[in-house]
Amino acid sequence: MSMLKVDQLSVHYGVIQAVKDVTFEVNEGEVVSLIGANGAGKTSILRTISGLVRPSSGSISFLGNEIQKVPAQKIVASGLSHVPEGRHVFSGLTVLENLEMGAFLKKDRDENQANLKKVFDRFPRLEERKNQDAATLSGGEQQMLAMGRALMSTPKLLLLDEPSMGLAPIFIQEIFDIIQDIQKQGTTVLLIEQNANMALSISNRGYVLETGSIVLSGTGQELLTSDDVRKAYLGG
């Protein structure tokens, strides 16, 4: 079953076209990766899906409803959460307060407490540091916090923008293990990642973007073994 459909999506910043007639879909239960060089339009696509940027043309359908004109907070309330590039944790707030911000649209205290327990079970380091200023966490811990904050809204679809950026190798493997666990627990994932090898290795399907357009698609394994993808993104 298709959870997200993007059809003929175009995005402009002034006279500059960042995304050109992009069409793809994400099915329920999948991990789907968008890979490509910096400036290919990947982040613009995620920001448009989550309502932070308005498209020039095209449509975005989530759970059967068009959302390209829906305010970002209503998109979150409908079951879609976005972990932005660079993590963007709230400095000056504790780890616990950051997590509570992820549930600000949910008024059921019991549900919020249950979600908080799930986040602490998945990220025990966050519970250990729950009273610590989020800005004092390591890069890997901040990424865990950003993911945990997004999971506090119990999303059906999780958008992840460069979760391994700037992390030590030990944290990169841990983050990708967590993404797989999130999928196994029933959350669908749309992933943008510079580490194409890692991304495709855990993806059901993937799309390759160049200068704002999709130029190649296939299963994760097909793209991993594609000569074009290996030469351009995998160092083959």
N, C-alpha and C positions, 0 to 999 in steps of 0.2 A: 504494500500500500504506500502510495506517495504521500509523504508528510509535507515536503516543501517543493514547490515548482517555481522556477525562475524562467520567464519567457521573454525573449527579445529585450533584455534589460540593457539600457544605456544610461550612463551617468556622465555629466559634464561639471567641470569647475570653471565657470566662465566660458571661455572659448576652447578650453582644453577638454577633450573627450577622454575620460579615464576608463570607461567600460563601453564596449561596442557590441550591441545585439547579442548578449550572452544568454544562452538557454541551457539549463541543467535541472536535475531534480535530485532529491534526497529521499530515499525510502525509509519507512519506519524501521528502526533497529539497526541501521547502518552506521558505519563510520565512512564518510566521504571526504576526500582531500582535494583541495585546490592548490596546485603547485605552479610555480613560475618565478621568474626573476623579480627583483625589486622594481616597483613601478609597473608591474603587469596588470594591476587593477584588483588584486585579491582583497586587500583591506577595504577598498571602496565598495566591493560587492557585499562584504559582511556588514559594513556600516549602513548600506542601503537596506539590506534585509531587516536589520534591527531598528530601522526608522530614524537613524541619526542623520541620514542624507536622503534627499528626495531624488528619485530617478528622473531623467529627462523623458524617457519613454519606456514601455514594457510593463510587465506585470509580475507580481510576487504573490504566490498563493501559499498560505500556511494552514494546514488542516482543512483545506477546502475553501478558505475565505481569503479574498484578496486583501493584502495589508500594505500595499505601497503608499497609501495615503493615510494610514492609521498612525496616531502618535506613538512614540517609542514606549511610553509607560503602559499603554494598552496592549502593545505587542508583547511586552514582558508578562503582563497579566494573563495573556492567552496561552503562555507556556513556552516562550522562547527567551533564552538568556544568552548574553554576549560577554565573553571574557576578552577585553581589548588587548591589542598589542601594547607591551610595556606595563601591563598589570594594573597600574593606576589604583593602588590601594590608598585609603584615606589616611594620610599622616596626621598625627595629633589625636587619632582615635585608636583605641586598643584593638587587638585582634578580634575580641568578642564583639565590640561595637561595629567593626567592619562587617562581620558576619550578619549581625542584626540588620544592617543597612540592606543586605540582600533580600530580606524578607519584609521590607517596609510596606509592600502592597498587600501582604497577607495579614489578616486580622485574627486568625485562629491561633491563640497562644499555645494550645496543646500541639497543634501541627508544627508550629515554629520550633517548639522545644524538641519535638521528635526529629525534625530536620537538622537541628543543631547537633543532636546526639549522633546522627548519621554522619555529619561532616567531621565531627571529632573522632568517630570510629575510623573513618577513611583517612584522616590526616591527624594522627595522634600528636604530632609536633605542635599543631595549632592549639590543641587543648593545653599542652604544657606551657604555651606562651600566650594564653588567652587574655591576660592582663597587661601584656607588653605592647608598647606603641608599635603599630604596624610598620612604620618607617624604619624601625631598627632590625627588622627581620632580614635574613639573607635573601638573595634573589630567588633561590629555589623555594624558600618558605613563603615569599610574597606571591609567587605563582600559585602555590597551593592555596593561599588565602584568597586570591582572586577567583580561583576555580570553586573553592568552597562557598564563597559569597554568592556566586552565580547559582550553585546548587541549592541554596537556601530557598529559592523560589520554586523548587520542584519542577524544573523545566522538562518539557517533552523533547525539545531540541536545544542543544548546547552548541553555540558558535565559539570556536577557539581560534584566536589570532596569534600565531607565532608563540606557542606556549614554551618552546625550548630556547627562545632568544636570550642570549647572554648567560646561560646557565652552565655550570660545570657538568662534565660528562656523567657523573654519578647521579645528579639531579635529573638530567635529560632522560635517562633510562627509567627513573622512578616516575616521572611525569607521564611517559608513554604507557607504562604499566597501569597507571591510574586511569588514563583515558580508556584503555581496554576494559578495565573494571567497571567504569561508568557505563560503557556500552552493555556489558553483560548484565548490569543491574536494570537495564531497560531504557536508558536515555540515548536518543539518537544524537550523533555528533557530526558537525560540519567543521572541518579542520583546515586551517591555513598554516603552512609550515615551510620554512626554508630548508630544513633537513628532510629533503624529499625521500631519501632512502628509508628513514624511520617512519615517516608519515605513510608512505605507500605500503610498508610492511604490515601495518595494522589496519589498512583501509579495505573495505569491501570494493569500493570503486574510487576512481580519481579523474580529475580534469586538469589539463595543462593549459595555462594561460600565457599568451604573449601579446604585449602591447594592447591589453584590454579585450582580447578575443580568445575564445576557446579554440585551440588548434588540435587537440588530441584528447581522447577519453578512452576509458577501459577499466577493467578490474585492476585492483592494486597490483596483483601479480603480473598482469599483462604490461602495465606501465613500467614495472620494475625491470622487466626483461626487454623492453623496447629499446632498440639501438638509438633512436632519436632522443629518448628521455635520458638514457644512460650518458650519452655524449654531452647533453646540455646541462643536466642537473645532478648526475650521480658520479661524475668523474670517470666514466667508462670510456 
